[in-house]
Amino acid sequence: MNAPAATFDEIRRILRDLPGPDLTAQTEVVRRQVELTKPPGSLGRLEELAEWLGAWQGRARPRIERPRIAVFAGTHGVARLGVSAYPPEVTRQMVQNFLRGGAAINQLATSIDADLRIYELDLDHPTADFTQGPAMTEARTANAIAYGMMAPEPGIDVLCLGEMGIANTTSAATLCAALFGGSAADWAGPGTGVTGSAFATKIAVIDQALAQHKATIEARDPLAILAAVGGEEFAAIAGAVIAARMGRIPVLLDGYACTAAAAVLYAFDPHALDHCRVAHRSAEPGHKRLLEAIGQRPLLDLDMRLGEGSGAALAVPILKAAAACHDGMATFAEAGVSGKS
């Protein structure tokens, strides 16, 4: 990973100065919605999504022509503690599968004509076991955030974010408990399919980590908490969300781990995710609780828990439909249709 040197102070400065929505474009979207040949509100959430897209793309006529899917892969030291149904080496093996085109996300990206990019972090050097100390140093965390900030590029219409990393649902659950309160039992789920004694181990590991980092959690610094119990792919996702905001690119978040990564920014500023929508509700039980904590209503609920950005990819056609209806429908005047009496 070749990332520029970065610090938490620099990232905090950026987060304090994030741009807001384009209110002029948003107003134009709302004005056009009233004139389209349909009863007001009859397209439901498609109308809200068109307004959201216009506000964050800065376009009165939003469009989805260049979607990008960015999948960040990281390795976790805590994976060695038996918290996953799969061994740690699966992370690297799945990255190779992505690169060969053999994963679910490859098929989904092709089906929606999206550009798929795979971002490998320092896979040869897992984060530290966070039951014994911080998962990452400030420098490693900040550099991963900076690396993620390279993913959004000019011209992208929407950025779909996803992840790959064995044991990252353990990290996600620990991160959520640290940010929003609660115990391992409140936030943990089966992840890749752990049950019985393996699930009990996962619960114990999370609770041990929460006890280990009690002082950091009580200090309520989201970036320090990310360093303590997160992973490099979490930090990179947070960086991609920040850069997308700066570049006026709407974001679709995938499932539990991806949303947990973005929630670090929400904990810093509840408006930091206004340009994001959660694409789907994961079957991981903690995801429902997390969505409630950050005030997000998912677009889909398909009982998925794969990761890889799969749920985010599936939501892209919904955004395309919202933009197409807004842009392509005739107004009452253009169609010669009588308006509401």
C-alpha positions in Angstrom: 0.0 0.0 0.0 1.5 3.3 -1.1 -0.3 5.9 0.9 0.8 9.4 1.8 1.6 10.1 5.4 -1.5 11.3 7.3 -2.5 12.2 10.8 -5.8 12.1 12.8 -5.5 15.9 13.2 -5.6 16.3 9.4 -8.5 14.0 9.1 -10.4 15.8 11.8 -9.8 19.1 10.0 -11.2 17.7 6.8 -14.3 16.3 8.6 -15.0 19.7 10.2 -15.1 21.3 6.8 -17.2 18.9 4.6 -19.3 20.5 1.9 -23.0 20.4 2.1 -25.6 19.6 -0.5 -26.2 21.7 -3.6 -29.4 23.3 -2.5 -30.0 25.0 -5.9 -29.9 21.7 -7.7 -32.1 20.1 -5.0 -34.7 22.8 -5.4 -34.8 22.3 -9.1 -35.3 18.6 -8.6 -38.2 19.3 -6.3 -39.7 21.8 -8.7 -39.6 19.3 -11.6 -41.1 16.5 -9.5 -44.2 18.6 -9.0 -44.6 19.1 -12.8 -44.1 15.4 -13.9 -47.1 13.4 -15.1 -47.9 11.6 -11.9 -49.7 12.2 -8.6 -47.3 13.9 -6.1 -45.4 11.3 -4.1 -46.7 8.4 -6.2 -43.2 7.1 -7.0 -42.4 6.9 -3.3 -38.8 6.5 -2.4 -37.7 6.9 -6.1 -38.7 10.6 -5.8 -36.7 11.0 -2.6 -33.7 9.3 -4.2 -33.9 11.6 -7.2 -33.8 14.6 -4.9 -30.9 13.1 -2.9 -28.9 12.3 -6.1 -29.5 15.8 -7.4 -28.4 17.4 -4.2 -25.2 15.5 -3.9 -24.3 15.3 -7.6 -25.0 19.0 -8.0 -27.3 18.3 -10.9 -30.9 19.4 -11.5 -31.2 16.3 -13.7 -29.3 13.6 -11.9 -28.0 10.5 -13.8 -26.3 7.2 -13.1 -24.1 6.4 -16.1 -20.8 5.7 -14.5 -21.2 3.6 -11.3 -18.1 2.4 -9.6 -17.7 -0.5 -7.0 -14.8 -0.3 -4.7 -14.0 -3.3 -2.6 -11.3 -2.9 0.1 -9.6 -6.0 1.5 -7.7 -6.2 4.8 -6.4 -8.8 7.2 -7.2 -9.0 10.9 -5.0 -10.4 13.6 -8.0 -11.4 15.6 -8.9 -13.9 12.9 -6.3 -16.2 14.6 -8.6 -16.5 17.6 -11.1 -18.7 15.8 -13.9 -16.2 15.4 -14.7 -17.1 11.8 -15.8 -20.2 10.0 -13.0 -19.7 7.5 -9.2 -19.5 8.0 -7.4 -16.1 7.7 -5.8 -17.0 4.4 -9.2 -16.9 2.7 -8.9 -13.1 2.5 -6.0 -13.2 0.1 -7.5 -16.2 -1.8 -10.8 -14.2 -2.3 -8.9 -11.2 -3.5 -7.4 -13.4 -6.2 -10.8 -14.7 -7.0 -12.0 -11.1 -7.5 -9.1 -10.4 -9.8 -9.9 -13.5 -11.8 -13.6 -12.6 -12.1 -14.9 -15.5 -10.2 -16.8 -13.9 -7.3 -20.4 -12.8 -6.9 -19.4 -9.2 -7.0 -17.8 -9.7 -10.5 -21.1 -11.0 -11.8 -23.1 -8.2 -10.2 -20.7 -5.5 -11.5 -21.1 -6.9 -15.1 -24.8 -7.1 -14.8 -25.1 -3.4 -13.9 -22.3 -2.3 -16.2 -20.2 -1.0 -13.3 -16.5 -0.4 -13.0 -15.2 -2.8 -10.3 -11.9 -1.9 -8.5 -10.3 -4.1 -5.8 -8.1 -2.3 -3.3 -5.7 -4.5 -1.4 -4.3 -3.1 1.8 -1.3 -4.6 3.7 -2.5 -8.2 3.4 0.9 -9.6 4.4 0.8 -7.8 7.7 -2.5 -8.4 9.6 -3.6 -5.9 12.2 -2.7 -6.7 15.8 -4.8 -8.8 18.1 -7.1 -6.2 19.6 -7.8 -8.2 22.7 -4.2 -7.5 23.7 -3.8 -3.9 22.5 -4.8 -1.5 19.6 -5.4 -3.2 16.3 -3.5 -0.3 14.5 -1.3 2.6 15.3 -2.6 6.1 14.5 -0.2 6.3 11.5 -1.4 3.0 10.1 -5.0 4.0 10.5 -4.6 7.5 9.1 -2.6 6.1 6.1 -5.4 3.6 5.4 -7.9 6.4 5.5 -5.7 8.4 3.0 -5.4 5.4 0.8 -9.2 5.0 0.7 -9.5 8.6 -0.3 -7.9 7.8 -3.6 -10.9 5.6 -4.7 -13.4 8.3 -5.8 -12.4 9.9 -9.1 -14.0 12.7 -11.1 -16.8 11.6 -13.4 -18.2 8.8 -11.2 -22.0 9.1 -10.7 -22.2 6.9 -7.6 -19.7 5.0 -5.5 -20.6 1.6 -4.2 -18.4 0.5 -1.2 -17.7 -3.0 0.0 -15.1 -5.1 1.8 -13.4 -8.4 2.2 -11.6 -9.5 5.4 -12.0 -12.7 7.4 -13.0 -11.8 11.0 -14.3 -8.3 10.0 -17.8 -8.9 11.4 -16.0 -9.4 14.8 -14.3 -6.1 14.2 -17.6 -4.5 13.1 -19.4 -5.7 16.2 -16.7 -4.5 18.5 -16.5 -1.2 16.7 -20.3 -0.7 16.9 -20.4 -1.5 20.6 -17.5 0.9 21.3 -19.2 3.7 19.3 -22.8 3.2 20.3 -22.8 1.2 23.6 -23.8 -2.3 24.5 -22.1 -5.7 24.8 -20.9 -8.3 22.3 -24.3 -10.1 22.7 -26.0 -6.9 21.4 -23.9 -6.7 18.2 -22.4 -10.0 17.2 -23.8 -12.4 14.6 -22.8 -15.5 12.8 -20.7 -13.7 10.2 -19.4 -16.4 7.8 -21.5 -19.0 9.7 -20.1 -19.5 13.2 -22.3 -21.4 15.6 -22.1 -23.1 19.0 -18.7 -22.9 20.7 -17.2 -20.9 17.9 -19.9 -18.2 18.4 -19.3 -18.3 22.1 -15.6 -17.6 21.3 -16.5 -14.7 19.1 -18.7 -13.2 21.9 -15.9 -13.6 24.4 -13.3 -12.0 22.1 -15.5 -9.0 21.5 -16.2 -8.5 25.2 -12.5 -8.9 26.0 -11.6 -6.3 23.4 -14.2 -3.9 24.9 -12.7 -4.3 28.3 -9.2 -3.9 27.0 -10.0 -0.6 25.3 -12.4 0.8 28.0 -10.4 4.0 28.4 -10.2 4.7 24.7 -14.0 4.0 24.4 -14.8 6.3 27.3 -12.7 9.1 25.7 -15.2 9.0 22.7 -12.8 9.8 19.9 -14.1 7.9 16.9 -10.8 7.8 15.1 -9.0 6.4 18.1 -11.7 3.8 18.5 -11.3 2.9 14.9 -7.5 2.4 15.4 -8.2 0.3 18.6 -10.6 -2.2 17.2 -11.0 -1.7 13.5 -9.2 -2.8 10.5 -7.4 -1.3 7.5 -10.4 -1.9 5.2 -12.6 -0.1 7.6 -10.3 2.9 7.7 -10.1 2.9 3.9 -13.9 2.8 3.5 -14.1 5.8 5.9 -11.6 7.6 3.7 -13.5 6.8 0.5 -16.7 8.2 2.1 -14.9 11.4 3.0 -13.4 11.8 -0.5 -16.7 11.1 -2.2 -18.3 13.9 -0.1 -15.6 16.3 -1.2 -16.0 15.3 -4.8 -19.8 15.4 -4.8 -20.3 11.7 -5.4 -23.2 9.9 -3.8 -22.3 6.7 -1.9 -24.1 3.4 -1.5 -22.9 1.5 1.5 -23.0 -2.3 1.6 -23.7 -4.4 4.7 -22.7 -4.6 8.3 -18.9 -4.2 8.1 -19.1 -1.4 5.5 -21.8 0.5 7.4 -19.8 0.1 10.7 -16.8 1.7 8.9 -18.9 4.6 7.8 -20.4 4.9 11.3 -17.1 6.1 12.6 -17.7 9.3 10.6 -21.3 9.5 11.9 -20.0 9.4 15.4 -17.8 12.3 14.6 -20.6 14.3 12.9 -24.2 13.0 12.3 -24.3 14.9 9.0 -21.1 13.2 7.7 -23.1 10.5 6.0 -25.8 12.7 4.4 -24.4 11.9 1.0 -24.7 8.1 1.7 -27.5 5.6 1.6 -27.3 2.1 3.0 -28.1 -0.2 0.1 -29.4 -3.2 2.0 -30.1 -4.6 5.4 -27.7 -7.4 6.1 -28.9 -10.7 7.7 -26.3 -9.9 10.4 -28.5 -9.0 13.4 -26.2 -6.1 14.5 -26.8 -4.4 11.2 -30.5 -3.6 12.0 -29.4 -2.1 15.3 -26.7 -0.1 13.6 -29.1 1.3 11.0 -31.3 2.5 13.8 -28.3 4.1 15.5 -27.3 6.1 12.4 -30.9 6.8 11.2 -30.6 5.0 7.9 -33.4 3.1 6.1 -32.0 0.5 3.7 -33.1 0.3 0.1 -33.3 -3.5 0.0 -33.7 -6.4 2.4 -32.8 -9.7 0.7 -31.4 -11.7 3.7 -27.9 -11.3 2.3 -24.7 -11.2 4.3 -21.9 -11.8 1.7 -20.1 -8.4 1.8 -18.0 -7.7 -1.3 -20.2 -4.7 -2.1 -22.9 -7.1 -3.3 -25.8 -5.4 -1.8 -24.6 -2.0 -2.9 -24.3 -3.2 -6.5 -27.9 -4.5 -6.4 -29.2 -1.1 -5.4 -27.6 0.7 -8.4 -30.6 -0.2 -10.7 -32.9 1.5 -8.2 -30.9 4.7 -8.4 -30.9 4.4 -12.2 -34.6 4.0 -12.2 -35.1 7.0 -10.0 -32.9 9.2 -12.2 -34.5 7.9 -15.4 -38.0 8.6 -14.2 -37.0 12.1 -13.1 -35.2 12.9 -16.3 -37.3 11.1 -18.9 -40.9 11.6 -17.8 -42.9 14.3 -19.5 -44.3 17.2 -17.6 -48.0 17.8 -17.6 -47.5 20.7 -20.0 -45.3 18.7 -22.4 -47.7 15.7 -22.4 -50.9 17.8 -22.7 -52.2 16.1 -19.6 -54.5 18.0 -17.2 -52.9 18.6 -13.8 -54.5 18.1 -10.4 -57.7 20.0 -10.1 
